[in-house]
Amino acid sequence: MIEELLPGTVVAVEAFGQDDAGHLPLYPEEEELVARAVAKRRREFTVVRSCARRAMEKLGVPAQPVLTGERGAPRWPEGIAGSMTHCDGYGAAALVRLTDLASLGIDAEPDGPLPDGVLESIALPAEVALLRRLGGARPGVHWDRLLFSAKESVYKAWYPLTGQWLDFTEADIEIRVDPADPRRGTLHAALLVPGPTVDGRRLSRFDGRWSARDGLVTTAVTVPRT
C-alpha cells in the first residue's frame, strides 16, 4: 500500500494484522527504549522496526538498531533517509539512499473520521473548505483523516531536513483526486514558514501521493534532490 505511493528508488516493507509471529526480535538497545512500555506500544514498536530491518536488507544496508533522537525521530544509518508508521493492524517502514532523495515521510491511519475537536486544531480555513468540497463530490473517503495523515507525512519529511517543529497550521495542504481512481491521488503542501534548503535551493512546498483502501488511509511525501 505504501510502496505504490513511492518512487522506485524507495524500499518499503509492510506488516498486516495483530499477530507478533514472523517479526524480527528487537536489538538490546531497542529493548531498552520500550522496557516499561505497555503491550500495545511494544507491539507497534517491534513491528515497525522489524519492517525497517527488512527494508535495510533489501536496500543492501547492514541491519542495525533503529534508535530515537530528539522528538522521538528515528535515527537512520549514515547515508539513508527513512520513515515509519503504524496504526491498528498495520505497520510499515520506507528507506532510500540520500543520493536518490533528500527526505521522505509516510503515514497510515484508519479510514474513519477524526475524533471530535481534532480537525479544528489542525486545519486552516482553506483546508476546511477543501474538505467540504471533496466530501460533497466524493463521500466515500474520510477526507478529514486524509488531511491529518498528509500533515503527518509532511512533518516526517520536514523534520530531518530542519531539526525543527512544524505546526499543523504551517503547511497548507491541497488534495487532488485521480480522475481514473477516486480513492487515490496526489497531495501538495505549501509551506507557510521558510522551508529547508536542499542542494542550495530553498523549498517552498512538498509533494506526495495518497490512497484510501482496505480500511486504511495512507500518504507519502518525498523530497527530491535538486
C-alpha positions in Angstrom: 0.0 0.0 0.0 2.8 2.5 0.9 5.1 1.2 -1.8 2.7 2.2 -4.6 2.9 5.8 -3.4 6.7 6.0 -3.6 9.2 6.2 -6.4 11.1 3.1 -7.4 14.3 4.1 -5.6 12.5 3.7 -2.2 12.3 0.3 -0.5 9.2 -0.2 1.6 8.2 -3.1 3.8 4.7 -3.6 5.4 3.2 -5.8 8.1 -0.5 -6.5 8.4 -2.5 -7.9 11.3 -2.1 -8.1 15.1 0.0 -11.3 15.3 3.6 -10.9 16.5 4.7 -14.1 14.7 7.3 -13.5 12.0 8.6 -10.2 13.3 12.3 -10.0 14.0 13.4 -9.6 17.6 14.5 -6.2 18.9 18.1 -5.4 19.4 19.1 -4.9 23.1 19.4 -1.1 22.5 15.9 -1.1 21.2 14.6 -3.2 24.0 15.8 -0.5 26.5 13.5 2.0 24.8 10.4 0.0 25.4 11.3 -1.7 28.6 8.5 -0.1 30.5 6.0 0.3 27.6 2.5 -1.1 27.6 1.9 -4.2 25.4 0.3 -2.2 22.6 3.2 0.3 22.3 5.7 -2.5 22.5 4.0 -4.4 19.7 3.9 -1.4 17.4 7.5 -0.5 18.2 8.6 -4.1 17.3 6.5 -4.3 14.1 7.9 -1.1 12.5 11.5 -1.9 13.5 11.1 -5.4 12.0 9.9 -3.7 8.8 12.8 -1.3 9.0 15.4 -4.1 9.3 13.9 -6.0 6.4 14.0 -2.8 4.3 17.7 -2.3 5.2 18.4 -5.8 3.9 16.5 -5.1 0.7 18.4 -1.9 0.3 21.8 -3.6 0.9 22.4 -1.9 4.2 23.7 -3.9 7.2 20.9 -4.4 9.6 21.2 -2.4 12.8 19.1 -0.9 15.6 16.8 2.0 14.9 17.1 4.2 17.9 15.4 7.6 18.5 16.7 11.1 18.6 15.1 14.4 19.6 11.3 14.4 19.5 11.3 10.7 19.0 12.6 10.9 15.4 14.2 7.6 14.2 18.0 7.7 13.7 18.9 6.0 10.4 22.2 4.6 9.1 24.6 7.0 7.5 23.5 8.0 4.0 20.0 6.7 4.5 16.7 8.6 4.8 13.7 6.8 6.2 10.2 6.9 7.7 8.0 4.6 9.7 4.3 4.4 10.5 1.9 2.2 12.4 -1.8 2.0 13.3 -4.0 -0.8 14.5 -3.3 -3.9 12.4 -0.7 -2.2 10.2 2.9 -1.1 10.2 5.4 0.0 7.6 8.9 1.4 7.0 10.4 3.0 3.9 14.1 3.7 3.3 16.0 5.4 0.5 19.6 6.4 -0.1 20.2 10.1 0.3 21.8 10.2 -3.1 18.3 9.5 -4.5 16.0 11.5 -2.2 16.7 14.3 0.3 13.9 13.1 2.7 10.6 11.3 2.9 7.7 10.8 5.2 5.0 8.1 5.3 1.8 7.8 7.4 -1.1 5.3 7.7 -4.3 5.9 9.5 -7.6 4.0 9.9 -10.1 5.2 7.3 -12.5 6.7 9.7 -13.5 10.2 10.9 -11.2 12.1 13.2 -12.2 12.4 16.8 -14.3 15.4 17.7 -12.3 18.6 18.0 -9.2 17.4 16.2 -9.9 18.9 12.8 -10.4 22.4 14.3 -6.9 22.2 15.8 -5.1 21.1 12.6 -6.9 22.6 9.7 -6.6 26.0 8.0 -9.8 27.7 6.8 -8.9 26.9 3.2 -8.4 23.3 4.1 -11.8 23.1 5.8 -13.4 24.5 2.6 -11.5 21.9 0.6 -12.7 19.0 2.7 -16.2 20.3 2.4 -16.0 20.3 -1.4 -14.3 16.8 -1.5 -16.9 15.4 0.9 -19.7 16.6 -1.3 -18.2 15.3 -4.5 -16.6 12.1 -3.2 -18.3 10.9 0.1 -16.5 7.5 0.1 -13.3 8.8 1.7 -12.9 10.3 5.2 -11.2 13.4 4.0 -10.5 14.8 7.4 -8.5 11.8 8.3 -6.6 12.0 5.0 -5.7 15.7 5.7 -4.4 14.6 9.1 -2.3 11.8 7.6 -0.9 14.2 4.9 0.2 16.7 7.6 1.9 13.8 9.5 3.8 12.8 6.3 4.8 16.4 5.6 6.2 16.7 9.1 8.1 13.5 8.9 9.8 14.7 5.7 10.4 18.2 7.1 12.0 17.3 10.4 15.1 15.5 9.2 15.9 18.5 7.0 15.4 21.2 9.6 15.5 19.7 13.1 12.6 22.0 13.9 9.0 21.6 14.8 6.4 22.3 12.1 2.9 23.1 13.4 -0.1 21.6 11.7 -1.1 25.1 10.6 2.2 25.9 9.0 1.6 23.8 5.9 -1.4 24.4 3.6 -2.4 21.0 2.1 -4.1 20.7 -1.3 -5.6 17.2 -2.1 -6.2 16.2 -5.7 -8.1 13.1 -6.8 -7.0 10.8 -9.6 -9.8 11.0 -12.3 -9.3 7.3 -13.0 -9.5 6.2 -9.4 -11.3 8.3 -6.8 -9.7 6.6 -3.9 -6.2 7.8 -4.7 -4.4 10.9 -5.9 -1.7 13.5 -5.1 -1.2 16.0 -2.3 0.7 19.2 -2.3 1.8 21.2 0.8 2.6 24.9 0.6 5.0 25.7 3.4 3.8 28.8 5.3 7.2 29.2 7.0 10.7 29.4 5.5 11.4 25.9 4.0 14.5 23.9 4.2 17.4 24.3 1.8 18.2 21.3 -0.3 21.2 21.3 -2.6 21.4 25.1 -2.4 17.7 25.7 -3.2 15.1 26.7 -0.6 12.0 24.7 -0.8 8.5 26.3 -0.6 6.4 23.1 -1.0 6.4 19.4 -0.5 4.6 17.0 -2.8 3.3 13.5 -2.3 0.6 10.9 -3.0 -2.3 9.3 -1.1 -4.5 6.2 -1.2 -7.7 5.2 0.7 -8.5 1.5 0.5 -8.7 -1.7 2.6 -9.7 0.3 5.6 -6.6 2.5 5.7 -5.7 6.0 4.6 -2.0 6.2 3.5 0.1 9.1 2.5 3.7 9.5 1.4 5.7 12.7 0.8 9.1 12.7 -0.9 11.7 15.5 -1.2 13.8 15.0 -4.4 17.3 16.0 -4.8 17.6 19.2 -6.8 
